[in-house]
Amino acid sequence: MSHKLEGQSSHGSSRDVKDDAQPPAEPSTAGGEHKDAPPSPRSNEQHGTSEHHGSVLGLALAALGIVFGDIGTSPLYALKECVNGAHGVAATTSNVLGLLSLMFWSVLSVVSYKYLTFIMRADNQGEGGILALLALLPESRGARPAKLTALVALVLFGAALLYGDGMLTPAISVLSAVEGLEVATDTFKPAVVPITVGILIALFAIQKRGTDSIGKVFGPIMVLWFVTLAGLGLLAITKHPGVLVAISPSYAVSFFQQNGFHGFVVLGAVVLCITGGEALYADMGHFGRKPIQIAWYAVAMPALLLNYFGQGALIIAADEAAKPTIVANPFYALAPSASAIYPLVALATAATIIASQALISGAFSLTRQAVQLGFLPRVTITHTSSTTEGQIYIPEINWLLALGCLALVLAFQQSSNLAAAYGIAVTGTMAITSIAYYVVARERWKWSKARAIPLVATFLLVDLAFLGSNALKFFHGGFVPVVIAIGIFFAMTVWKRGRALLGDYFQRAARPLETFLTGLGNNVFVDDDAESIPLVRVQGAAVFLTSNSSGTPPLLLHHARHNKAIQEHVLLVTVVTERIPRITKERLRLEPLEHGFFRLNIRVGFMETPNVPRALAVAIKAYKLPFELKQVTYYLGRETLLATSRGEMSGRAESVFAFLTKNSQNATRYFGIPPERVVEIGMQIDL
């Protein structure tokens, strides 16, 4: 989470460097809290800093490819699971009309009303997503850094559920698209799973190339996909226009009256038509709220609803002999002829690949946010575009998702079997987002209870109904995303607690910097046992990375004690991750100290990747520091954790933390430091 920078030292005044790298005329305050205005219809434009290059229509076209890939492919399986899944209802006219009414009002109430009208106003300088929402939550007063509040833990679990979604979406989407081959001929049935596996392997293998080039064709392909959805649906509706009466909510009410508890169970399949709600929110920072709204209302929503109603019309109009075949796969039954199925399968497969790509890229962004906010260990982050900072590739996450997707396809074999596992991840995150939104509205925007409670209660009424229905399928595959989320959540909480305890350890081990500098003025270092150790000042500059922006870093004490020499210029560098996505001003704060010492605070947003040498080069130029970048040696600590039960962490938790620490990306690469200029100093620690 964010950390406030320390105030000015008695040894000198601190100065800030703005983005233009010019030293300000007067000292200014850094590290202050980001103030968000209450949400308004234009909140994203008013106080957001995310820049969206291009026309609104161009961004709306791009949003069709990235934002709506997930929800845009739901017609492949949503209605099918309602009438043909393990918990489906009979495909009678009254049931189909009831299901269409439920889908129509679910799309309007969840996607249009909840997300596009309200949730997307909760932006953090233009960025959205559940971790951006977490960064908006007020920090708990008086809570220990190593302890998570219940709300923070809940939001983290919602983020962990999204990783399960990232595994399930490619698996169910690609599998359901390829299953269209079975509609054309039974000959392809044995090949469905191998073809799906091959497509998924190829999809994950090309991730390292980035989405910059392929992203240019995402929009046009998805436009063709949505036009096809609308055209096929409209063609079927013209043959049975009476299906449009399902727009009336009375048919949804009648559905529950006729089916009772079974109708509630079917909600677990109805929810598949709104699975992209969180994607709208998470991708807001890439396109802005207005382009996403235009793309939704002008293209995506009409096409989806027309297709659902077209599938329903086809089922209702079918005779009893043809109905079982149509119910088995109503989407592909919309094809006007058998020969049209093959190009439709190809287009559907392309659309599902795009949907999968969006979820994979989202998992990369989510991971970087979690790393910067201190909830996951450092990972390898590769930027795949020279123009778009948000396009990144994380190999560790990529191949974990790949293994998860392949395991799901091989284990479940059919998209219908995966549908039961799909709903819990989506509905769980939706409900958690509603709860977090309430806290932000009450405590950050100062909404009254009379304003906040009715709104969020409406959200939760729908969210919890869907979540409760999906919970009934827990032992039929619904446990999969929950197990995945529990594992990731455990890793997040162990890492956060371990890093907090490690910070406490270093803070206890630190000494007042004034004491160290006083001894340095006499060319001695006073050890813990009051022994004076002579120190030699040598040429060059040293950088000591420290997480604590006050006191003497234990790493520096360790170095002085054993090497008995210190460079003539020393920078104590702290990288501070703020609770905003990007830092646009006062990124650097330099504090001159005595005897050639400086303290440098580097502020980064949780959507940015820190680069210490680059920041140092700016500071050297701006403040005319008395050394060059090529003279700098970087001193980093490498902690060896002793997994015992004597400390505040249990032996098991400390073993997990030690494993995560050992396998995290080393600080040299993560902070962009040249490895040939690094000296690592080892320390053994028991938390």
ABEGO torsion letter per residue (X at the ends): XBBBBBBBBAAEBBBBBBAAGBBBABBBBBGBBBBBBBBBAAAAAAABABBBBEBAAAAAAAAAAAAAAAAAAAAAAAAAAAAABAABBBBBAAAAAAAAAAAAAAAAAAAAAAAAAAAAABBBGGBBEAAAAAAABBBBBGBBAABBBAAAAAAAAAAAAAAAAAAAAAAAAAAAAAAAAAAABAAAAAAAAAAAAAAAAAAAAAAAAEAAAAAAAAAAAAAAAAAAAAAAAAAAAAABAAAAAAABAAAAAAAAAAAEAAAAAAAAAAAAAAAAAAAAAAAAAAAEAAAAAAAAAAAAAAAAAAAAAAAAAAAAABBAAAAAAAAABAAAAABABAAAAAAAAAAAAAAAAAAAAAAAAAAAAAAAAAAAAGABBBBBBBBABAABAABBBBAAAAAAAAAAAAAAAAAAGBAAAAAAAAAAAAAAAAAAAAAAAAAAAAAAAGBBAAAAAAAAAAAAAAAAAAAAAAAAAAAAGAAAAAAAAAAAAAAAAAAAAAAAAAAAAAAAABBBAAAAAAAAAAGBBBBAAGBBBBBBBBBEBBBBBBABABEBBAAAAAAAAAAGBBBABBBBBBBBBBABABBABGABBBBBBBGGBBBBBBBBBAABBBBAAAAAAAAAAAAGBABBAAABBBBBBBBBBBBBAABABBAAAAAAAAAAAAABBBAAAAAGBBAAABBBBBBBBBX
